[in-house]
Amino acid sequence: MVIRMFFFLIGFGLTIIGSIYIISYLNLMTIGYNFTEYVNFIIRRIECLYAPIGLFLIILTIFVSGGKGNELHI
């Protein structure tokens, strides 16, 4: 249970960090980038990939059972 909570918090932190970078890079649209160029830029930045990695960790820790039959699952 503690390991799942640890990975959940790591995933949450990665999601927050990646989302902050994605939102901060929205300033590129004010200097002339269109939406496709913005998305193309975002998918190539490693710090922006923290958001989907973190979401994957969160989903994994919520929906994958730990192997014990007595835990409460959503």
C-alpha positions as CSV (number, residue, x, y, z in Angstrom):
1,M,0.0,0.0,0.0
2,V,2.9,2.4,0.8
3,I,4.5,1.6,-2.5
4,R,1.3,2.4,-4.4
5,M,1.0,5.7,-2.5
6,F,4.6,6.5,-3.3
7,F,4.1,5.9,-7.1
8,F,0.9,7.8,-7.0
9,L,2.6,10.8,-5.5
10,I,5.5,10.5,-8.0
11,G,3.0,10.4,-10.8
12,F,1.1,13.4,-9.4
13,G,4.3,15.4,-9.2
14,L,5.4,14.5,-12.7
15,T,1.9,15.5,-14.0
16,I,2.1,18.8,-12.3
17,I,5.6,19.6,-13.6
18,G,4.7,18.6,-17.2
19,S,1.5,20.6,-17.1
20,I,3.3,23.7,-15.9
21,Y,5.7,23.5,-18.8
22,I,2.9,22.9,-21.3
23,I,1.1,25.9,-20.0
24,S,4.2,28.1,-19.9
25,Y,5.0,27.2,-23.5
26,L,1.6,28.6,-24.6
27,N,3.5,31.9,-24.8
28,L,4.9,30.7,-28.1
29,M,1.5,31.2,-29.7
30,T,1.8,34.9,-28.9
31,I,4.9,35.3,-31.0
32,G,3.5,33.7,-34.1
33,Y,3.4,30.0,-33.7
34,N,0.2,28.3,-34.9
35,F,-1.4,25.4,-33.0
36,T,0.2,22.7,-35.1
37,E,3.6,24.1,-34.6
38,Y,3.0,24.5,-30.9
39,V,1.9,20.8,-30.6
40,N,4.9,19.8,-32.7
41,F,7.2,21.7,-30.3
42,I,5.5,20.3,-27.2
43,I,5.8,16.6,-28.2
44,R,9.6,17.0,-28.8
45,R,10.4,18.5,-25.3
46,I,11.3,15.9,-22.7
47,E,10.0,18.1,-19.8
48,C,6.5,18.2,-21.4
49,L,6.4,14.4,-21.6
50,Y,6.4,14.3,-17.8
51,A,2.6,15.0,-17.9
52,P,1.6,11.8,-19.8
53,I,4.1,9.7,-17.9
54,G,2.7,11.0,-14.7
55,L,-0.9,10.3,-15.8
56,F,0.1,6.8,-16.7
57,L,1.6,6.2,-13.3
58,I,-1.5,7.6,-11.6
59,I,-3.8,5.4,-13.6
60,L,-1.5,2.4,-13.1
61,T,-1.5,2.8,-9.3
62,I,-5.2,3.3,-9.1
63,F,-6.4,0.4,-11.3
64,V,-3.8,-2.3,-11.0
65,S,-4.2,-4.5,-7.9
66,G,-1.3,-5.3,-5.6
67,G,-2.0,-9.0,-5.5
68,K,-3.7,-9.1,-2.2
69,G,-7.4,-9.9,-2.0
70,N,-8.3,-7.8,1.0
71,E,-7.5,-4.3,-0.4
72,L,-10.3,-1.9,-1.3
73,H,-10.2,-1.0,-5.1
74,I,-12.1,1.6,-7.0
